[in-house]
Amino acid sequence: MSASAIETLNSHLERITDLLERLAPSRPSAPDFRAADAFVFAADPASLQPVQRVNRVEIGLLKGIDRNRDMIVANTERFARGLPANNVLLWGARGMGKSSLVKAAQAEVNRRLAGHPGFTPLKLIEIHREDIESLPVLMKMLRDSGHRFILFCDDLSFDHGDASYKSLKAVLEGGIEGRPDNVVFYATSNRRHLLPRDMMENERATAINPGEAVEEKVSLSDRFGLWVGFHNCSQDDYLDMVRGYVAALELDIDPEVLRAEALEWERTRGARSGRVAWQYVQDLAGRLRLET
């Protein structure tokens, strides 16, 4: 082969190499975990965006869910101390503080353990439902970081034909590497089993072994060691939530007027929850401050 042919071949090879490098997925950059205590994961390209101000409610304002609060905080504190802890599924009624409790528990545990020798603040990373299949990439970013993380997915569920739940199963419990010791997964959902009932029933009807088909679906929830159920609150709990928010915002209103307005508000909404209580108090605060 002549020198010119070799030179032409090398030129083509260099161009092919350059093209392949551009087509190859870029390696995720190592994030600076000192930048914040909370991050949002973006899958394409893989990166963690710091959140300087987390939208959270102070844990003392979460009324009517005392037992749930204590379970979540205890599990979170054990994890932050390096002790065994479970993945957590918070499921049930809408507006009862599932996602608020996750964010509040992280802040409460960091407050309790601040100043303890060797303690570094617990980090919260939110991952969106549509990015679940990128969990293995995120795990690699976190595994040897020297920090401890709560991975948080709000409103997690899977619909018909969606196979990404298998990625979540592998990350939570299976796989060769398994879940890193410095990571737990917290998810909220309106569904206890994360998949619609008719989807599991269809699998049962068409499978050679129906029991195994349903078992595969249900086993996703089994990967969460701690199930915490949230139920519709009583009228007393609802009013207690309203009074707690009013006290925190230092709103001046006659107690009987407050009670009557709060009950009228929940009747017009057709629902009674912590979210409805907060929405009423926001409306009340706006009206009172407009009058001053």
Secondary structure, 3 states (H helix, E strand, C coil): CCHHHHHHHHHHHHHHHHHHHHHCCCCCCCCCHHHCCEEEEEECCEEEEECCCCCCCCHHHCCCCHHHHHHHHHHHHHHHCCCCCCCEEEEECCCCCHHHHHHHHHHHHHHHHCCCCCCCCCEEEECCHHHHHHHHHHHHHHCCCCCCEEEEECCCCCCCCCCCHHHHHHHHCCCCCCCCCCEEEEEEECCCCCCCHHHHHHHHHHCCCHHHHHHHHHHHHHCCCEEEEECCCCHHHHHHHHHHHHHHCCCCCCHHHHHHHHHHHHHHHCCCCHHHHHHHHHHHHHHHHHHC
